[in-house]
């Protein structure tokens, strides 16, 4: 409501400025006044008219933005709508003010065409970033709040601007545990057109992950596998079952045919001097590290309770 009130106020200011333009053009007192080589009446008239155009466009933007934003419940879409409106009304305002000040619309449009060609060559990277923003808005590879990986950068999307996407970094050079580093990374939108974009949360907030445990060949593999599955089931419980159901329903909408188990599974990988047991589980993308840490603790504690059945490899080369 506040933004809409500002819009109505701006329209009222625009109407008052238009009245002032009429007064200036009709008042005889300004007819013969000159400042150097400039006559006061046309200069003042065009200045007030340009201000009126600017105020009118600003008021229209605030009103339209408040109406559309009120009807869009998704916060991610709300930011996209605002960006599109800012761009559209900004272009209209610039063209309107320039047209009023020059009073040559045809020449203005022709000049804009020439300038446009020059800008295309001089500002290729910013223009590619603007095209990248249009692609993000139309195709929705990611939005605000998603956890994404753009090229070599991974993080949570804070803002999607006209030229750049701002991420709250996850992992990176300072942190290797898949948790936020505290740094903010700005990625040019042009990267979206040429780099790989991975989204962990846009359609399905769960991801598959693994916990790897190394055991010796003397280990009772059947017991070890069953113990890992039991600990994972006890820890993840209903959360993973709900995730699997959602995962299956999403797969049914595609042509992909996968056999999705309802609970955790363990894969066995044979190494030269030990056996690697890989526990596969489904977790919300933002809680993978937390679940992996908890599963490590539970599984190792369970194995240590049964030293006669679970043996660990001895040696430094692993």
C-alpha distance (Angstrom), angle and dihedral (degrees) to the residues before:
residue distance angle dihedral
X1 . . .
X2 3.80 . .
X3 3.81 92.8 .
X4 3.80 91.3 47.5
X5 3.81 90.4 50.7
X6 3.80 89.1 51.7
X7 3.80 88.1 51.4
X8 3.79 93.2 52.9
X9 3.80 89.8 47.2
X10 3.82 90.6 52.0
X11 3.82 90.7 50.9
X12 3.79 89.7 50.5
X13 3.81 89.5 51.5
X14 3.81 89.2 49.8
X15 3.81 90.8 52.3
X16 3.81 90.8 49.2
X17 3.80 90.6 50.5
X18 3.79 90.7 51.2
X19 3.80 89.0 53.3
X20 3.78 88.5 50.2
X21 3.81 89.7 51.9
X22 3.81 89.9 54.3
X23 3.79 91.0 49.1
X24 3.82 92.3 50.2
X25 3.79 93.1 48.5
X26 3.82 93.9 48.1
X27 3.81 99.3 39.4
X28 3.77 113.1 97.0
X29 3.78 93.1 -154.5
X30 3.82 90.9 78.6
X31 3.79 96.1 45.7
X32 3.81 99.1 91.0
X33 3.79 101.0 25.3
X34 3.81 114.1 114.2
X35 3.80 135.0 177.5
X36 3.78 107.2 -154.6
X37 3.78 106.4 -54.6
X38 3.79 92.6 -18.4
X39 3.77 122.6 92.7
X40 3.79 111.4 -138.4
X41 3.82 99.4 -139.1
X42 3.84 99.2 60.8
X43 3.77 93.1 38.0
X44 3.80 93.5 50.6
X45 3.79 91.9 41.4
X46 3.80 93.9 52.5
X47 3.79 92.6 43.9
X48 3.80 92.5 52.9
X49 3.80 91.3 44.4
X50 3.81 91.6 50.9
X51 3.80 89.5 49.7
X52 3.80 89.3 49.4
X53 3.81 91.5 51.9
X54 3.80 90.9 48.6
X55 3.80 92.5 48.4
X56 3.81 92.3 46.6
X57 3.81 93.2 50.7
X58 3.81 90.9 46.0
X59 3.79 91.7 50.4
X60 3.79 92.3 47.3
X61 3.80 90.2 50.0
X62 3.80 94.1 52.6
X63 3.80 92.4 47.1
X64 3.80 96.1 46.5
X65 3.80 92.0 42.7
X66 3.80 93.0 51.5
X67 3.82 92.5 47.6
X68 3.81 95.2 48.4
X69 3.80 94.5 40.2
X70 3.79 89.4 52.5
X71 3.81 90.7 56.0
X72 3.81 96.2 45.8
X73 3.82 109.7 79.9
X74 3.81 95.8 -177.4
X75 3.81 110.5 89.2
X76 3.80 91.2 -153.8
X77 3.79 91.8 56.1
X78 3.80 90.9 45.6
X79 3.79 91.6 63.2
X80 3.81 91.6 47.8
X81 3.81 90.5 51.1
X82 3.79 91.4 50.5
X83 3.80 92.2 49.6
X84 3.80 92.3 50.3
X85 3.79 91.9 47.7
X86 3.81 92.1 48.4
X87 3.78 91.2 52.2
X88 3.81 94.7 45.8
X89 3.80 96.5 45.0
X90 3.81 91.1 41.6
X91 3.81 90.7 56.9
X92 3.81 91.1 46.3
X93 3.81 91.9 49.1
X94 3.81 93.5 47.9
X95 3.80 92.8 48.1
X96 3.80 92.7 44.6
X97 3.81 95.5 49.3
X98 3.80 92.2 44.4
X99 3.79 91.0 48.8
X100 3.80 92.6 50.3
X101 3.79 93.9 47.6
X102 3.80 94.8 46.5
X103 3.82 97.3 33.3
X104 3.80 87.4 -151.7
X105 3.77 110.2 105.8
X106 3.79 97.3 169.7
X107 3.79 92.3 48.3
X108 3.78 90.0 45.6
X109 3.80 93.0 54.0
X110 3.81 91.2 46.5
X111 3.78 90.7 49.4
X112 3.79 91.1 48.6
X113 3.79 88.8 54.4
X114 3.80 92.2 52.8
X115 3.77 92.4 44.0
X116 3.79 89.2 48.0
X117 3.79 91.9 59.2
X118 3.79 90.8 49.0
X119 3.79 92.2 48.6
X120 3.81 90.8 49.9
X121 3.80 90.8 61.0
X122 3.79 97.2 37.7
X123 3.80 98.8 44.1
X124 3.78 104.9 35.7
X125 3.81 96.6 140.4
X126 3.83 96.2 49.4
X127 3.81 89.6 46.3
X128 3.81 90.5 51.1
X129 3.80 88.2 50.4
X130 3.81 89.7 51.6
X131 3.81 89.6 50.6
X132 3.81 87.5 48.5
X133 3.80 89.5 53.9
X134 3.82 90.4 51.3
X135 3.80 88.3 51.1
X136 3.81 91.6 50.4
X137 3.81 91.5 49.2
X138 3.81 94.3 47.3
X139 3.82 103.1 36.6
X140 3.82 97.7 30.1
X141 3.82 100.4 -145.5
X142 3.80 85.0 163.9
X143 3.79 142.1 -9.9
X144 3.78 141.1 -167.4
X145 3.80 110.4 -52.9
X146 3.81 96.5 23.9
X147 3.79 121.8 124.6
X148 3.78 105.7 -129.1
X149 3.78 143.5 165.7
X150 3.81 116.0 -141.0
X151 3.78 110.7 -175.3
X152 3.81 105.6 -51.0
X153 3.83 94.9 -17.9
X154 3.79 123.0 93.2
X155 3.79 128.4 -175.8
X156 3.80 150.5 101.4
X157 3.81 115.8 -62.4
X158 3.80 111.7 -114.6
X159 3.79 100.2 171.2
X160 3.79 139.1 -1.2
X161 3.81 108.3 -151.5
X162 3.78 132.4 178.6
X163 3.81 93.5 -92.5
X164 3.81 107.4 13.6
X165 3.78 142.9 34.0
X166 3.80 116.5 -140.2
X167 3.81 118.4 -145.8
X168 3.78 133.3 -169.7
X169 3.80 96.2 -135.5
X170 3.80 121.1 -118.7
X171 3.80 116.6 -165.8
X172 3.79 112.0 -20.0
X173 3.78 130.3 134.4
X174 3.83 96.6 -31.8
X175 3.81 101.1 41.1
X176 3.80 127.5 42.1
X177 3.81 99.9 176.0
X178 3.80 97.8 81.6
X179 3.82 92.9 -105.6
X180 3.83 131.3 121.7
X181 3.79 114.3 -75.4
X182 3.81 95.5 -160.0
X183 3.80 92.7 -117.7
X184 3.81 124.9 121.9
X185 3.80 115.3 -138.7
X186 3.81 124.7 -162.2
X187 3.81 115.2 -152.4
X188 3.83 122.2 -170.3
X189 3.80 110.8 -119.4
X190 3.81 88.1 -129.5
X191 3.82 86.4 75.8
X192 3.80 89.3 69.6
X193 3.81 90.0 64.6
X194 3.80 95.7 52.8
X195 3.82 108.7 21.3
X196 3.78 132.5 68.1
X197 3.81 113.7 -94.4
X198 3.82 117.9 -156.1
X199 3.80 119.4 -172.6
X200 3.80 118.9 -166.7
X201 3.79 98.4 -176.0
X202 3.80 113.7 24.8
X203 3.83 99.3 100.4
X204 3.79 104.6 -0.6
X205 3.80 119.5 27.7
X206 3.82 94.0 -160.9
X207 3.82 126.4 85.5
X208 3.78 133.4 -174.1
X209 3.78 117.2 -113.1
X210 3.81 138.7 169.9
X211 3.79 140.4 -136.1
X212 3.79 113.4 -154.0
X213 3.82 122.2 -154.0
X214 3.83 123.5 -178.3
X215 3.79 118.2 -145.2
X216 3.80 135.0 172.7
X217 3.81 124.7 -102.3
X218 3.82 89.4 -109.1
X219 3.82 89.9 67.3
X220 3.81 121.5 114.5
X221 3.81 94.7 -116.9
X222 3.79 95.3 -168.5
X223 3.79 91.1 55.1
X224 3.81 93.5 43.4
X225 3.79 93.4 50.4
X226 3.80 92.8 46.7
X227 3.81 91.6 47.7
X228 3.80 92.0 51.6
X229 3.80 92.1 49.6
X230 3.81 91.8 47.6
X231 3.81 93.1 50.7
X232 3.81 92.3 46.4
X233 3.79 92.0 48.1
X234 3.80 91.5 49.2
X235 3.80 91.8 49.1
X236 3.82 101.1 41.0
X237 3.81 97.5 30.6
X238 3.79 117.2 149.1
X239 3.81 93.2 0.6
X240 3.80 92.5 69.5
X241 3.80 93.2 42.9
X242 3.80 90.4 55.3
X243 3.78 90.0 47.5
X244 3.80 92.7 50.9
X245 3.80 91.5 50.1
X246 3.80 90.3 51.9
X247 3.80 90.4 45.5
X248 3.81 91.6 52.8
X249 3.79 92.8 48.3
X250 3.81 90.4 52.3
X251 3.80 91.3 48.7
X252 3.81 90.8 52.9
X253 3.81 88.8 63.7
X254 3.79 91.2 58.3
X255 3.80 136.8 59.3
X256 3.80 91.4 -113.9
X257 3.82 114.6 113.5
X258 3.82 112.6 -159.0
X259 3.78 133.5 161.8
X260 3.80 103.6 -128.4
X261 3.79 116.4 -169.7
X262 3.77 117.3 -143.2
X263 3.79 95.2 -134.6
X264 3.80 139.7 30.9
X265 3.81 119.1 -62.4
X266 3.80 134.0 -160.3
X267 3.79 124.5 -139.2
X268 3.81 121.1 -161.4
X269 3.81 120.1 -140.2
X270 3.79 119.6 -173.2
X271 3.79 117.0 -138.4
X272 3.80 130.7 -177.1
X273 3.80 96.8 -98.5
X274 3.80 105.0 10.7
X275 3.79 144.8 19.8
X276 3.79 121.4 -108.9
X277 3.80 117.8 -145.6
X278 3.79 112.5 -160.8
X279 3.79 116.2 -162.9
X280 3.81 110.5 -155.2
X281 3.81 117.8 -157.4
X282 3.80 141.2 161.0
X283 3.79 119.3 -119.7
X284 3.80 140.4 162.2
X285 3.80 106.5 -88.3
X286 3.80 94.6 -118.8
X287 3.83 93.7 50.0
X288 3.80 100.3 48.6
X289 3.81 95.6 104.4
X290 3.80 92.2 46.5
X291 3.81 92.1 51.2
X292 3.80 93.1 44.9
X293 3.81 91.6 53.4
X294 3.79 91.9 48.3
X295 3.81 92.7 47.4
X296 3.80 92.3 49.5
X297 3.80 90.5 54.0
X298 3.81 94.6 45.9
X299 3.81 95.1 45.9
X300 3.81 95.8 45.6
X301 3.79 90.7 47.6
X302 3.82 90.3 51.1
X303 3.80 91.9 49.0
X304 3.79 92.6 48.6
X305 3.80 88.9 54.5
X306 3.81 88.4 60.7
X307 3.82 106.4 42.6
X308 3.80 91.8 155.9
X309 3.81 92.0 60.7
X310 3.81 102.1 34.2
X311 3.79 120.4 52.2
X312 3.77 125.7 -176.3
X313 3.81 123.1 -142.6
X314 3.78 116.6 -102.3
X315 3.82 118.9 -139.1
X316 3.75 143.7 67.1
X317 3.81 99.2 -107.5
X318 3.80 101.2 85.4
